[in-house]
Amino acid sequence: MFYEPSQRQWLFITDVFSKEECDQISAYSDMLEIEEDTRTDKKQHTIATMPMNNESGWIYQRLIQTIEITNPNTFQFTGLYTGEPVQIATYVENDFYDWHIDVVEFPSSPPVRKVSCSVLLNDSAEFDGGEMQVRAWNEETIKLEQGQGLFFASFLQHRVLPITDGLQKSMIIWYNGPSFT
């Protein structure tokens, strides 16, 4: 099964990228400059932005294809596109990201973040902790495997639990669209 809807607002996607593709993306991301080293009481992790270029074009294309396949049966949002650069988030021991949403409010002018996605790039055996939690109707705890992505409505609260050992690397994507009406 390609996807498994849990609730209408969010879903779990499997096999967004293969292990080999994840290794390739991870190696490419190691060459990216770290732009943000966040160390606050709300979040601790590092961020690198992946530009859209000849080397990363296939990654962006896969992400667009994935949302085009899944959106009609789940979110049913119109006009979704990757309007922001992909981010690579690296979490090491004691890193986390506390409860937050990916939109501050429901803006009246586009672009509006509508769907958020996190794809695990490394093997889950390489770290402990780091599960994602999302609050939809219930609080769900999700442990992704390499290449799997969790897609959910950007207005849902979510967090990354602390890493207790090792290193976790994830690709973060936001799909934007027209204003909510």
N, C-alpha and C positions, 0 to 999 in steps of 0.2 A: 504494500500500500504506500503510495507516495505521501499522502498526508492523512492526518487523523484529527478531524475537528473535535475539540473538547467543548467549547462554547462558541456561540456565534462571534463573539468579540475577539477571540484569539485562537491560535492553533499551533500545533507542533509539526514541524516539517522535518522529514528525514532525508538524508543523503543530498543535501544542497551541493556539497562538494565531496569528492572521493578523498581517501587518505592521501593519495599521491598529490592531488590538487591542493589539499590543505598544506602539505609539506612545501609545495612550490610557493603558495601564497605566504606562508610563514617565513620562508627564506627571503622572499622579496621584501616583506615587511621589516626584516632585520636591517635592511639598507635604508629604511626611511628614518628621517630625523624625528626624534621624540620632541613633540611640540608642547606637551603639557605633562607635568609631573604633579598630580593632584595629591596633596596631603592636607586634608581638612578633617574636621570631626564627622563629616558626612560621607567622604569618599577618599580612598587611597588607591591609586593605580597610575600607570603611565599611558599616554595616548600618542599615537602617531597617525597622521592623516595620509591616506592613500590617494594620490592624484589619479585622475582619469587620463590615461595615456596609452601608448601602444602596448606596454607591458601589462597593464591592468585592465584593458578594455574587455577582455573575455570574462573577467570577474564581474564587472558591472553588468555585462550582457546576461550572465547566468542569473544574477540577482533580479534583473528585470523579468526574465523568462519565468522565474519561480513565482514572483508575485502575480504575473499574468495568469498563470495556471491556477493558483490557489484563491486569489481574491474573489472571483465570481461566486464561489461556493462558501465563502466564509465572511469576510468583512463587507463585501459588496460596496466598496468605496469607488468613486469614479475618478478617472484621470490620474492614477498613481504613477509616480516616476521617482527616480533616485535624484533628488534635488540638492543633496548635500554630499560632500565627499565621504567615502567609507572611512571609518576609524578603526585602528587596531588598538585594542585595550590589553595591556599586560598587567596581570596581577601576580604578585609574589607573596610569600608568607606574611600574614596579617593584613594584606590588602583587602578591600571591600568597597561596595557602593551601597549606601543605605537607601531606604525607601525614597522614591522620587517618581515623577512622571516626566515624559519627554516633551510635554507642551505645558507652558506656564498657565495659559488660559486658552479659550477658544477664540482665536483671532478672526476678525471679519475679513481680512484680506490675505490672499495667498502669498507665499506658499505656507501650507499648514502641514505639520507633521501628523500623519494619520496612522501609519504602521511602523513599528519598531521591530528590529530583528537583531538577534545575537547568534552568530555561528561560531561554534567551538573549533579552533584551528589545530590544537594539539591533542594528543591522546589523553583521555581522562585518567589513565593510570599514572600520569606524570605529576599529579597533584591531588591533594585532599581538600575538601571544602569547595567553595566557589559555586555552589548550586545557585540557580536563579529562583526567585520567588516572585509570583505575580498574583495580584489581588483582582480577581474578576468577581464572580459570585462567591467563590471560596478562595482561600489562600492556597495556591498550588506551588509545590516545590519541584523543580525540574533539574535533573542532572543530565546534561547533554553528553553525547558521544562525539568523537571527532567527525567533523563534516556535517553534523546536524545543526539545524537552526531553529530557534524559537521565534515565531512571528506573533506579535500581539498589538492590539490597538494602543497607540502612543499615549492615550489619556489614562491608561491603567497604571496603578501604582506597581512598582517592581523594584527589586534589589538584587545584588549579588552578595551572597554570604561570604564571610571571611575565608581566605585561603589559609589552611592550617599547615600545609607542607607543599613544597614544590612551586611550579609556575604554571599559570593558566593564560592562554592567549586566545582572544576572541575578536571576531570581526563584528563591528557595530554598523548597522545600516538603518537609515530612516527613509521611508517612502512618503513623499509629500504629495499634496493634491490641492484641489480647490477648497474654498472655505466650507465648513459644515453649515448646512442650511436648516 
